[in-house]
Amino acid sequence: MSIQIDGTSVPSHGVSRRTLLKGAGAAAAAAFPMVLLPRKARAAINLTVRDPGGPYVKAMTEAFYKPFNEAMKGEIVVTGVISQHEPTSMVKSMVDSKTYTWDIAGGFSISSTNVLLEGGYLEKLEIDGDREVQEIPARFRTPYLLGYEVFTCVLAYRTDVYPKKAPAPTGGWKDLWDVARIPGIRSLRKHPFYTVEQAVMAQGVPANQVYDYLRKNGLEPAFKSLDKIKKHVNIWWTGAAQTSQLLATGEVDMVPTFNGRAQDAIDGGAPVALSWNQGIWTYGGMAILKGGPNVDACRKFVRFCANAERQATLAKHIAVGPTNLNAFKYLSPARAAVLGTAPKNFEQSIEMDAAFWGKEKDTGTDRFNQWLVG
């Protein structure tokens, strides 16, 4: 008896099973040459970054998300997601439950960062040795927060209501309180942050002494000052984007708001100007949630946001001051002039005291809400 192997008849006697299989395998290889399949690509690491929404969506996409994704060539993919203002409770819930809606908190204030540090809710960035990180002054970063934007609360006003020849609100917060000399429709923020500071400056406390004054005297002098203007406040705003709309439509004549939001109205053609005198600045940045699944990848993205050119791109889309001051090399003089870290504007402003509000946030918010309905 014989069998056929590759077209050849050979006796089956004495042929082992291994030999048969070997022969069959050789025949199959000849008939079907080996095709090398590509190795399966490594799955991308997907990072989600919280951002404040509104004009930030496009600004952060163009400045950070899109160029980072291109640089990573698919190894790490960053996506932005909008969330509520100062979402510290959301971060606590995510970390406590180990369920991460975001990996990185973007647009986070130093005040919120300090609140979260008390409970150990943030990872150390561990990026201080990076050259571009070192270009950012120490006042705009901590071991847990890399600042990439400075925003300043300023007095914005309609120039069609207050032309140059008429009394214009350019002398500081006392102008907002001076309803007799400078009448008009007013709006204030429905929150103690910034509003308390404005109230005491309106009564003559020098800008550089505001927090010493509040520590010594408590919050009550601020509420006594607010009593004087309360009935003249037509709208209490709750979201900064709201102020852009109020200014653009002329629903208010003057309002304390963040310079970037007022600039949105100006860029849209609204007759609006800003008074930088006694502005109150703080910075926002990137923080990494504690215990997340992709901390090392998060650090790469945070480090990327320190780059001067990237921050300049952000400032072109939304009027926030770069923290890496080399970014001004990539900005036109006209654009630089409307940013909070431009020297002329920065010198007129004071820094919000994050340590003060870290201690007084809950008490101040409760007192403010009681006063508002009282």
C-alpha positions as CSV (number, residue, x, y, z in Angstrom):
1,M,0.0,0.0,0.0
2,S,1.3,3.5,-0.8
3,I,0.3,7.0,-0.1
4,Q,0.7,10.2,-2.0
5,I,3.0,13.0,-0.6
6,D,3.5,16.0,-2.9
7,G,2.5,14.0,-5.9
8,T,4.9,11.1,-5.2
9,S,3.7,7.6,-4.4
10,V,5.6,6.2,-1.4
11,P,5.0,3.0,0.5
12,S,3.2,3.5,3.8
13,H,5.0,0.7,5.5
14,G,7.5,2.1,8.0
15,V,6.4,5.7,7.6
16,S,5.8,7.2,11.1
17,R,3.0,9.6,11.9
18,R,5.5,12.3,12.5
19,T,7.0,11.8,9.1
20,L,3.5,11.9,7.5
21,L,2.7,15.1,9.3
22,K,6.0,16.6,8.4
23,G,5.5,15.8,4.8
24,A,2.0,17.1,4.8
25,G,3.2,20.3,6.4
26,A,5.9,20.8,3.7
27,A,3.3,20.3,1.0
28,A,1.0,22.8,2.6
29,A,3.8,25.3,2.9
30,A,4.6,24.9,-0.7
31,A,1.1,25.4,-1.8
32,F,0.4,28.3,0.6
33,P,3.5,30.4,1.2
34,M,3.7,32.0,4.6
35,V,2.2,35.5,4.9
36,L,3.6,37.6,7.8
37,L,0.7,39.4,9.5
38,P,1.4,42.7,11.1
39,R,1.7,42.7,14.9
40,K,-1.4,44.0,16.5
41,A,-1.0,47.8,17.2
42,R,-0.9,48.7,20.8
43,A,-4.1,50.2,22.0
44,A,-4.1,54.0,22.5
45,I,-4.1,55.4,26.0
46,N,-7.2,57.6,26.2
47,L,-7.1,60.7,28.5
48,T,-10.1,62.9,29.3
49,V,-9.4,66.5,30.3
50,R,-12.0,68.6,32.0
51,D,-12.3,72.1,30.5
52,P,-14.6,75.1,31.4
53,G,-16.6,75.0,28.1
54,G,-17.8,78.0,26.1
55,P,-15.0,79.5,24.1
56,Y,-12.5,77.2,25.9
57,V,-13.7,74.3,23.8
58,K,-12.2,75.6,20.6
59,A,-9.3,77.4,22.3
60,M,-8.0,74.3,24.2
61,T,-8.6,72.0,21.2
62,E,-6.4,74.2,19.0
63,A,-3.8,75.0,21.6
64,F,-3.4,71.7,23.5
65,Y,-5.6,68.7,22.4
66,K,-5.0,68.7,18.7
67,P,-1.3,69.3,18.6
68,F,-0.7,66.9,21.5
69,N,-2.6,64.1,19.7
70,E,-0.6,64.8,16.5
71,A,2.7,64.7,18.4
72,M,1.8,61.4,20.1
73,K,0.9,59.7,16.8
74,G,-2.0,57.8,18.3
75,E,-0.2,56.4,21.4
76,I,-2.0,58.8,23.7
77,V,-5.3,60.5,22.7
78,V,-6.6,63.4,24.7
79,T,-10.3,64.5,24.6
80,G,-11.8,67.5,26.4
81,V,-15.1,67.4,28.3
82,I,-17.1,70.3,29.7
83,S,-18.0,70.4,33.4
84,Q,-19.5,72.8,36.0
85,H,-17.5,75.6,37.6
86,E,-15.1,74.7,40.4
87,P,-16.1,71.0,40.5
88,T,-14.2,70.0,43.6
89,S,-17.0,67.7,44.8
90,M,-16.9,65.9,41.5
91,V,-13.2,65.2,41.8
92,K,-13.7,63.9,45.4
93,S,-16.4,61.6,44.2
94,M,-14.4,60.2,41.4
95,V,-11.3,59.5,43.5
96,D,-13.3,58.0,46.4
97,S,-15.2,55.7,44.1
98,K,-12.2,55.0,41.7
99,T,-14.6,55.9,38.8
100,Y,-12.8,58.5,36.7
101,T,-14.9,60.6,34.3
102,W,-11.7,62.7,33.8
103,D,-8.0,61.9,34.2
104,I,-7.0,65.6,34.3
105,A,-8.7,68.6,35.8
106,G,-8.1,71.4,33.3
107,G,-8.9,75.1,34.0
108,F,-8.6,74.4,37.7
109,S,-8.0,77.3,40.0
110,I,-5.4,77.4,42.7
111,S,-8.2,77.8,45.3
112,S,-9.9,74.5,44.2
113,T,-6.5,72.8,44.1
114,N,-5.8,73.8,47.7
115,V,-9.2,72.4,48.8
116,L,-8.5,69.1,47.1
117,L,-5.0,68.8,48.5
118,E,-6.4,68.7,52.0
119,G,-8.0,65.3,51.3
120,G,-5.2,64.0,49.2
121,Y,-7.2,64.0,45.9
122,L,-4.4,65.1,43.5
123,E,-1.2,63.5,42.2
124,K,2.1,65.3,42.3
125,L,3.0,66.4,38.8
126,E,6.7,65.5,39.1
127,I,7.6,67.6,36.0
128,D,9.6,70.5,37.6
129,G,12.8,69.4,35.9
130,D,11.4,70.1,32.5
131,R,13.0,73.1,30.7
132,E,9.7,74.6,29.6
133,V,8.1,74.1,32.9
134,Q,11.0,76.0,34.4
135,E,10.2,78.9,32.1
136,I,6.9,79.5,34.0
137,P,7.5,81.7,37.1
138,A,7.0,79.9,40.4
139,R,4.0,82.1,41.3
140,F,2.0,80.4,38.5
141,R,2.6,76.8,39.5
142,T,2.8,74.4,42.4
143,P,3.9,70.7,42.7
144,Y,0.2,69.8,42.0
145,L,-1.0,72.5,39.6
146,L,0.7,73.7,36.4
147,G,-0.8,77.1,35.6
148,Y,-1.3,77.9,31.9
149,E,-3.6,80.8,32.1
150,V,-4.0,84.0,34.2
151,F,-7.5,85.5,34.3
152,T,-8.3,88.8,35.9
153,C,-11.6,90.0,37.3
154,V,-12.0,93.6,36.0
155,L,-14.8,96.1,35.6
156,A,-16.3,96.0,32.1
157,Y,-18.6,98.7,30.9
158,R,-20.4,99.8,27.8
159,T,-18.7,102.8,26.0
160,D,-22.0,103.8,24.3
161,V,-23.4,104.4,27.8
162,Y,-20.2,105.9,29.2
163,P,-18.5,107.9,26.5
164,K,-15.1,109.5,27.1
165,K,-16.5,112.9,28.0
166,A,-18.9,111.6,30.6
167,P,-18.0,110.1,34.0
168,A,-16.6,106.7,33.0
169,P,-16.0,103.8,35.5
170,T,-12.2,103.7,35.3
171,G,-11.2,104.6,38.8
172,G,-11.6,101.3,40.5
173,W,-14.4,99.5,42.3
174,K,-15.7,102.7,44.0
175,D,-17.1,103.6,40.6
176,L,-19.3,100.6,40.6
177,W,-20.7,101.6,44.0
178,D,-21.1,105.3,43.0
179,V,-24.6,105.1,41.7
180,A,-25.3,108.8,42.1
181,R,-22.3,110.0,40.0
182,I,-22.3,107.1,37.6
183,P,-25.9,105.8,37.1
184,G,-26.6,102.7,35.1
185,I,-27.7,99.1,35.0
186,R,-25.3,97.1,37.2
187,S,-24.6,93.4,37.6
188,L,-22.5,91.6,40.3
189,R,-21.3,88.1,40.7
190,K,-23.5,85.8,42.8
191,H,-20.5,84.5,44.8
192,P,-18.3,85.8,47.5
193,F,-15.1,85.3,45.6
194,Y,-14.0,88.7,44.0
195,T,-17.3,90.3,45.2
196,V,-16.1,90.6,48.8
197,E,-12.7,92.1,47.7
198,Q,-14.5,94.6,45.5
199,A,-16.8,95.6,48.3
200,V,-14.0,96.5,50.7
201,M,-11.9,98.3,48.0
202,A,-15.0,100.3,47.1
203,Q,-15.0,101.7,50.6
204,G,-11.3,102.8,50.3
205,V,-9.2,99.9,51.5
206,P,-6.1,99.9,49.3
207,A,-5.7,97.0,46.9
208,N,-2.5,95.8,48.5
209,Q,-4.1,95.7,51.9
210,V,-7.3,93.9,51.1
211,Y,-6.6,90.5,52.6
212,D,-4.8,91.8,55.7
213,Y,-7.9,93.9,56.3
214,L,-10.2,91.0,55.9
215,R,-8.2,88.8,58.2
216,K,-8.2,91.4,60.8
217,N,-11.8,92.6,60.5
218,G,-13.6,89.5,59.1
219,L,-16.2,89.5,56.3
220,E,-18.8,91.8,58.0
221,P,-17.3,95.1,56.7
222,A,-17.7,93.7,53.1
223,F,-21.4,92.9,53.7
224,K,-22.0,96.4,55.1
225,S,-20.5,97.7,51.9
226,L,-22.6,95.4,49.8
227,D,-25.7,96.7,51.7
228,K,-25.1,100.0,50.0
229,I,-25.3,98.7,46.5
230,K,-27.6,95.7,46.8
231,K,-30.8,97.4,45.7
232,H,-29.0,98.8,42.6
233,V,-27.9,95.4,41.4
234,N,-30.2,94.4,38.5
235,I,-28.7,91.0,37.7
236,W,-26.6,88.6,39.8
237,W,-24.6,86.6,37.4
238,T,-23.7,83.0,38.1
239,G,-21.5,81.9,35.1
240,A,-18.8,84.0,33.5
241,A,-20.1,83.2,30.0
242,Q,-23.3,85.0,31.0
243,T,-21.5,88.3,31.4
244,S,-20.3,88.2,27.7
245,Q,-23.9,87.9,26.7
246,L,-25.1,90.7,29.1
247,L,-22.5,93.0,27.7
248,A,-23.0,92.2,24.1
249,T,-26.8,92.7,24.3
250,G,-26.6,95.8,26.4
251,E,-28.6,94.3,29.2
252,V,-26.1,95.7,31.7
253,D,-24.0,98.9,31.6
254,M,-21.3,97.7,33.9
255,V,-20.3,94.4,35.4
256,P,-17.3,92.9,37.2
257,T,-16.2,89.9,35.1
258,F,-13.1,88.1,33.8
259,N,-11.2,90.0,31.2
260,G,-11.4,87.1,28.7
261,R,-15.2,87.0,28.9
262,A,-15.5,90.7,28.4
263,Q,-13.0,90.5,25.5
264,D,-15.3,88.0,23.8
265,A,-18.0,90.7,23.7
266,I,-15.4,93.2,22.4
267,D,-14.1,90.8,19.7
268,G,-17.8,90.3,18.7
269,G,-18.1,94.0,18.0
270,A,-19.8,95.2,21.2
271,P,-18.9,98.7,22.4
272,V,-17.2,97.5,25.7
273,A,-14.1,98.7,27.5
274,L,-12.2,97.4,30.6
275,S,-10.9,99.1,33.7
276,W,-7.8,97.1,34.9
277,N,-7.4,99.3,38.0
278,Q,-7.7,97.1,41.1
279,G,-8.3,94.0,39.0
280,I,-8.0,90.7,40.9
281,W,-6.0,88.0,39.2
282,T,-5.6,84.3,39.7
283,Y,-4.5,81.4,37.5
284,G,-5.9,78.2,36.3
285,G,-4.1,75.1,35.2
286,M,-3.8,71.3,34.9
287,A,-4.1,69.0,37.9
288,I,-4.0,65.2,37.9
289,L,-6.6,63.2,39.8
290,K,-5.2,60.9,42.4
291,G,-5.0,57.2,41.7
292,G,-6.1,57.4,38.1
293,P,-5.2,54.6,35.6
294,N,-2.9,56.7,33.3
295,V,-0.9,59.1,35.6
296,D,2.3,58.9,33.6
297,A,0.5,59.7,30.4
298,C,-1.2,62.6,32.2
299,R,2.1,64.0,33.1
300,K,3.2,64.1,29.5
301,F,0.2,66.1,28.6
302,V,0.5,68.5,31.5
303,R,4.2,69.1,30.5
304,F,3.1,69.8,27.0
305,C,0.9,72.6,28.2
306,A,3.9,74.5,29.5
307,N,5.1,75.3,26.0
308,A,5.2,79.0,25.2
309,E,3.9,78.6,21.6
310,R,1.0,76.5,22.8
311,Q,0.0,79.0,25.4
312,A,0.2,81.8,22.8
313,T,-2.3,79.8,20.6
314,L,-4.6,79.6,23.6
315,A,-4.4,83.4,24.1
316,K,-5.2,84.0,20.5
317,H,-8.5,82.3,20.9
318,I,-9.4,83.5,24.4
319,A,-7.9,86.4,26.2
320,V,-6.1,84.7,29.1
321,G,-2.6,85.7,30.1
322,P,0.0,83.1,29.4
323,T,2.0,81.9,32.4
324,N,5.0,81.2,30.2
325,L,5.9,84.7,29.4
326,N,7.9,83.6,26.3
327,A,4.5,83.2,24.7
328,F,4.4,87.0,24.1
329,K,7.0,86.4,21.4
330,Y,4.3,84.7,19.4
331,L,1.5,87.3,20.0
332,S,0.8,90.6,18.2
333,P,1.2,93.8,20.3
334,A,-2.6,94.4,20.0
335,R,-3.4,91.0,21.4
336,A,-0.8,91.2,24.1
337,A,-2.3,94.5,25.3
338,V,-5.6,92.8,26.4
339,L,-4.0,90.0,28.4
340,G,-3.7,89.9,32.2
341,T,0.0,89.1,32.2
342,A,0.9,92.0,30.0
343,P,3.1,94.2,32.3
344,K,0.8,97.3,32.2
345,N,-2.3,95.2,33.2
346,F,-0.5,93.0,35.7
347,E,0.9,95.9,37.6
348,Q,-2.5,97.3,38.2
349,S,-3.9,94.1,39.6
350,I,-3.7,92.1,42.8
351,E,-3.5,88.4,43.3
352,M,-6.5,86.6,44.8
353,D,-5.3,85.1,48.1
354,A,-6.0,81.4,47.6
355,A,-5.0,80.6,51.2
356,F,-7.5,83.1,52.5
357,W,-10.4,81.6,50.5
358,G,-9.3,78.1,51.2
359,K,-10.0,78.8,54.8
360,E,-13.1,81.0,54.3
361,K,-14.8,79.5,51.3
362,D,-17.6,77.6,53.1
363,T,-18.2,80.3,55.8
364,G,-18.1,83.1,53.2
365,T,-20.4,81.2,50.8
366,D,-23.0,80.5,53.5
367,R,-22.8,84.1,54.8
368,F,-23.2,85.5,51.2
369,N,-26.2,83.3,50.4
370,Q,-27.9,84.3,53.7
371,W,-27.2,88.0,53.0
372,L,-28.5,87.8,49.5
373,V,-32.0,86.5,50.5
374,G,-32.1,88.6,53.7
